[in-house]
Amino acid sequence: MSVFDGSNRKPAKPPLVCICVPTYNTASTVRETLLSILAQTHKNLVVHISDNASTDDTLKVIESIIDSRITIHRQERNIGAEENFTKCIQLATGKYTAIFHADDVYEPNMVEKQVAFLESNPDVGAVFSEAVTIDDKGSRFGVIGHAPGSKDGVARFGFRDLLQAMLLHYNFLVCPSVMVRSEIYSDEIREWGSSLFKSSSDVDMWLKLTRVKEIAVLAEQLMSYRISDAQFSYTNRNRIERADFFLVLEHYLAKPEVINFITKNDLRHYGWLERHERVARALNLFMLGRVSEAKGLLEGLFCWDSIFAGVVNRRGFVTLLGGLLLRMFILCGLLKTGKKVIKSMRKVSWI
């Protein structure tokens, strides 16, 4: 009788990870992105590029990188960002899938750490991480993606937890940091977003994910997130229209199941977010010289609730301070001085 010696078993091959990269006119950044992906310590991965009919040298740059793990999928016409993300979901293979952005840079151990977490936590469907923010030259200037309620370096959220957290903290999840179990994309969520939510379809995706399984956020900065005037993230920070994020919240707050568990305090937090949004937009309008419109957004801003929010909440404090300064600049006619001060304040994350 032979006895099987477990020590003779070959080490299990690390699970296959599918990394999808949607591209459109990213010739200046995609090489750095792909090299950071190919340099991952987790080697069992494939990279699918879904190019959205780029008109610059994006494809030439990608083709210059010789690696058998890369497959390029070309769209004959521009199908829009959401549909291109859906194409990435349809390309998902292996055990885990990540949709990385073509202007960001990923730390060498990011995939390894996320895979290890998902392997150890089968009840979690997706894992995110924090990120360092970089400018168009690659210089670091901040950190985003900190999740509230982190314990032992991890924060976990179900549907109710995530929605309530977003009512107070806005969208703190870093979109290009997420790794998802591929079976969720193939069996549960086959399309990215909805035209209802415009640029905030990612927020809807995160809430949908929590309907399937919990999600988690690692309290580690495993990537660099680029904020450049050539990218949407810059435009979003400088918007003068109401953020699409509120379309998502309004949609979910109207659902009967949400109405049943939402509290007065949650709705109060939502009011704080809306107040913050008005001040951010007012500051941007002021910078454009549209002073009367900026002034209009400040109406009703200063009340006992805004003072309370400023005392107990960092975002509330920034909202109150920004509103007070802007009101002073407008009343005193300090337009040039105000613009200089606000330009410096833009280093603060307003969203």
C-alpha positions in Angstrom: 0.0 0.0 0.0 1.4 3.3 -1.0 0.9 6.3 1.2 0.4 9.7 -0.5 2.9 12.2 0.9 1.3 15.7 0.7 4.8 17.2 0.7 5.4 15.8 -2.8 2.6 17.8 -4.3 3.6 20.6 -6.7 2.7 24.1 -5.6 -0.6 25.2 -6.9 -0.4 27.6 -9.8 -1.5 31.1 -8.9 -5.0 31.9 -10.2 -5.3 33.5 -13.6 -6.0 37.2 -13.5 -7.5 39.0 -16.5 -6.6 42.7 -16.6 -8.7 44.7 -19.1 -7.5 48.2 -20.2 -10.0 50.4 -22.1 -8.1 52.9 -24.2 -8.9 56.0 -26.2 -6.2 58.5 -27.3 -3.9 57.6 -24.4 -0.6 57.5 -26.4 1.2 59.7 -23.8 0.4 57.4 -20.8 -0.5 53.9 -21.9 3.1 52.6 -22.1 3.8 53.5 -18.5 0.5 51.9 -17.5 1.2 48.6 -19.4 4.7 48.3 -18.2 3.5 48.6 -14.6 1.0 45.9 -15.2 3.5 43.5 -16.9 5.9 44.0 -14.0 3.4 42.7 -11.5 4.8 40.1 -9.0 1.7 38.0 -9.8 2.8 36.6 -13.1 -0.2 34.5 -14.1 -2.1 37.2 -15.9 -3.4 38.2 -19.3 -4.0 41.8 -20.6 -6.8 42.6 -22.9 -6.8 46.1 -24.5 -10.2 47.4 -25.7 -9.3 50.4 -27.9 -12.2 52.7 -28.6 -11.2 53.8 -32.1 -8.2 55.9 -31.0 -7.2 58.6 -33.5 -3.7 59.2 -32.0 -0.7 56.7 -31.7 -2.2 54.7 -28.9 -2.2 51.4 -30.8 1.3 52.0 -32.1 2.6 52.5 -28.6 0.8 49.3 -27.4 2.1 47.3 -30.4 5.6 48.3 -29.6 5.4 46.4 -26.3 6.2 42.8 -27.1 4.6 40.5 -24.6 2.5 37.4 -25.4 0.1 38.2 -22.5 -1.3 41.2 -24.4 -4.2 41.0 -26.7 -5.6 44.0 -28.6 -9.3 44.4 -29.4 -10.0 47.3 -31.8 -13.4 48.9 -32.1 -14.2 50.1 -35.6 -15.9 53.2 -34.3 -16.1 55.0 -31.0 -18.8 53.2 -29.0 -18.6 55.5 -25.9 -16.8 54.9 -22.6 -19.6 52.9 -21.0 -19.9 50.5 -23.9 -16.2 50.1 -24.0 -16.2 49.2 -20.3 -18.9 46.6 -21.1 -16.6 45.2 -23.8 -14.0 44.7 -21.0 -16.5 42.9 -18.8 -17.3 40.6 -21.7 -13.6 39.8 -22.1 -13.2 38.7 -18.5 -11.5 35.3 -18.1 -9.8 33.5 -15.3 -10.7 33.7 -11.7 -10.4 37.4 -11.2 -10.8 40.4 -13.4 -9.6 44.0 -13.1 -10.4 47.0 -15.3 -7.3 49.2 -15.1 -7.2 52.7 -16.6 -4.7 53.6 -19.4 -3.4 56.7 -17.6 -2.7 55.3 -14.2 0.3 53.4 -12.7 0.1 50.3 -10.6 2.5 49.2 -7.8 4.3 45.9 -8.6 2.5 43.9 -5.8 -1.0 45.3 -6.3 -2.4 42.2 -8.1 -0.6 39.8 -5.7 -2.1 41.5 -2.7 -5.6 41.7 -4.1 -5.6 38.1 -5.2 -4.3 37.0 -1.8 -7.1 38.9 -0.1 -9.8 37.4 -2.3 -8.4 33.9 -1.9 -8.5 34.3 1.9 -12.0 35.9 1.9 -14.4 33.9 -0.4 -17.4 35.9 1.0 -16.0 39.1 -0.6 -16.8 39.7 -4.3 -14.5 42.6 -5.1 -11.6 44.4 -3.5 -10.4 48.0 -3.9 -7.4 49.9 -2.7 -6.3 53.5 -1.9 -4.3 55.5 -4.4 -1.7 58.2 -4.6 -2.7 61.1 -6.9 -0.3 62.2 -9.5 -0.3 65.0 -12.0 0.4 64.8 -15.8 4.1 64.8 -15.1 3.8 61.9 -12.6 4.5 64.1 -9.5 2.6 62.9 -6.4 0.4 65.4 -4.5 -2.2 63.5 -2.5 -4.0 60.4 -1.5 -7.6 59.2 -2.3 -9.7 56.1 -1.6 -9.6 56.1 2.2 -12.6 54.1 3.3 -14.4 54.8 6.6 -14.6 52.1 9.2 -11.4 50.4 8.4 -10.3 47.7 10.8 -6.9 46.0 10.7 -6.2 47.6 7.3 -9.5 46.6 5.7 -13.0 48.1 5.4 -15.9 45.9 4.3 -19.3 47.0 3.0 -22.6 45.4 2.2 -25.3 47.2 0.2 -26.8 49.1 3.1 -23.3 49.9 4.6 -22.0 51.3 1.3 -25.0 53.4 0.5 -25.1 55.0 4.0 -21.3 55.6 3.9 -21.6 57.3 0.5 -24.4 59.6 1.9 -21.8 60.9 4.3 -18.5 60.5 2.5 -19.3 60.8 -1.2 -17.8 58.2 -3.5 -14.6 57.1 -1.9 -14.0 54.0 -4.0 -11.2 54.3 -6.6 -12.6 53.0 -9.9 -9.4 51.7 -11.5 -8.3 49.9 -8.3 -11.1 47.3 -8.2 -10.5 43.5 -8.8 -13.7 41.4 -9.1 -14.4 37.7 -9.2 -14.9 37.0 -12.9 -17.9 34.8 -12.2 -19.8 38.0 -11.0 -19.2 39.6 -14.3 -20.2 36.5 -16.3 -23.2 35.5 -14.2 -24.5 38.6 -12.4 -23.3 42.0 -13.9 -22.8 41.7 -17.6 -23.0 45.4 -18.5 -21.2 48.5 -17.2 -23.4 51.2 -15.9 -26.5 52.9 -17.3 -27.2 56.0 -19.4 -29.3 57.1 -16.4 -26.2 58.0 -14.4 -23.9 59.5 -17.1 -20.4 59.8 -15.8 -21.2 58.2 -12.4 -22.1 54.7 -13.7 -19.2 53.4 -11.6 -21.1 54.3 -8.4 -24.0 52.3 -9.6 -21.7 49.4 -10.3 -20.3 49.4 -6.8 -23.8 49.3 -5.3 -24.7 46.4 -7.7 -21.6 44.5 -6.6 -22.7 44.7 -3.0 -26.0 43.1 -3.9 -24.1 40.0 -4.9 -21.4 39.9 -2.2 -19.6 42.3 0.2 -16.8 44.5 -1.2 -13.6 45.4 0.6 -11.1 48.2 0.5 -7.5 47.6 1.5 -5.9 50.6 3.4 -2.9 50.5 1.2 -1.9 52.8 -1.7 -1.3 50.2 -4.4 -1.6 52.5 -7.4 -1.1 56.0 -8.7 -4.2 57.8 -10.0 -3.5 60.5 -12.5 -5.4 63.8 -12.4 -4.5 65.6 -15.5 -6.2 68.4 -17.5 -6.2 65.9 -20.4 -8.4 63.5 -18.5 -12.0 63.5 -17.3 -11.0 63.5 -13.6 -9.7 67.1 -14.1 -12.9 68.2 -15.8 -15.0 66.7 -13.0 -13.1 68.6 -10.4 -13.7 71.9 -12.3 -17.3 71.3 -13.1 -20.0 74.0 -12.8 -23.0 71.6 -13.2 -24.4 69.4 -10.5 -22.3 66.1 -10.2 -23.8 63.0 -11.8 -23.1 61.2 -8.5 -26.4 62.7 -7.2 -28.3 61.0 -10.0 -27.3 57.6 -8.6 -28.2 58.6 -5.0 -31.6 59.9 -6.0 -32.3 56.7 -7.9 -31.5 54.5 -4.9 -33.1 56.7 -2.3 -36.4 56.3 -4.2 -36.3 52.5 -3.9 -38.8 51.1 -1.3 -36.2 48.8 0.2 -34.0 51.8 0.8 -36.8 54.0 2.2 -37.4 51.2 4.8 -33.9 51.4 6.3 -32.7 55.0 5.6 -32.7 57.2 8.7 -33.2 61.0 9.2 -29.5 61.2 10.0 -28.6 59.6 6.6 -30.8 62.2 4.9 -29.1 65.0 6.9 -25.7 63.7 5.7 -27.0 63.8 2.2 -27.9 67.5 2.7 -24.3 68.1 3.8 -23.1 66.5 0.5 -25.4 68.7 -1.5 -24.2 71.8 0.4 -20.6 70.9 -0.3 -21.4 70.4 -4.0 -22.9 73.9 -4.2 -19.8 75.5 -2.7 -17.5 73.6 -5.0 -19.5 74.7 -8.1 -19.7 78.2 -6.8 -15.9 78.4 -6.4 -15.5 77.2 -10.0 -18.0 79.7 -11.3 -16.2 82.5 -9.5 -12.9 81.4 -11.1 -14.6 81.8 -14.5 -15.8 85.3 -13.6 -19.4 84.3 -13.3 -19.8 86.0 -9.9 -23.6 86.4 -9.9 -24.1 82.7 -10.5 -21.6 81.8 -7.8 -23.4 84.1 -5.4 -26.7 82.5 -6.2 -25.4 79.0 -5.2 -24.4 80.4 -1.8 -28.0 81.4 -0.9 -29.2 79.6 2.2 -25.7 78.1 2.8 -25.1 79.5 6.2 -27.4 78.0 8.9 -27.1 76.1 12.2 -26.9 72.8 10.3 -23.9 74.0 8.2 -22.2 75.2 11.4 -22.8 71.8 13.1 -21.5 69.9 10.0 -18.4 72.1 10.1 -17.7 71.1 13.7 -18.3 67.4 13.4 -17.2 66.6 9.8 -14.1 67.5 7.8 -16.0 67.9 4.6 -18.5 70.1 6.5 -15.6 72.3 7.7 -14.2 72.7 4.2 -17.6 73.5 2.9 -18.2 76.2 5.5 -14.7 77.7 5.1 -14.9 77.7 1.3 -18.4 79.3 1.4 -17.3 82.0 3.9 -14.2 82.9 2.0 -16.1 83.1 -1.3 -18.8 85.3 0.3 -16.2 87.6 1.6 -14.4 87.9 -1.8 -17.7 88.7 -3.5 -19.0 91.2 -0.9 -15.6 93.0 -0.8 -15.0 92.9 -4.5 -11.7 91.0 -4.1 -11.9 89.3 -7.4 -8.2 89.0 -8.2 -7.2 88.2 -4.7 -10.0 85.6 -4.4 -8.9 83.9 -7.6 -5.4 83.6 -6.3 -6.6 82.1 -3.0 -9.0 79.7 -4.6 -6.3 78.5 -7.0 -4.2 77.5 -4.0 -7.3 75.9 -2.4 -7.8 73.7 -5.5 -5.1 71.4 -4.1 -7.8 70.4 -1.6 -10.0 67.5 -2.7 -13.5 69.0 -3.0 -15.2 65.8 -4.0 
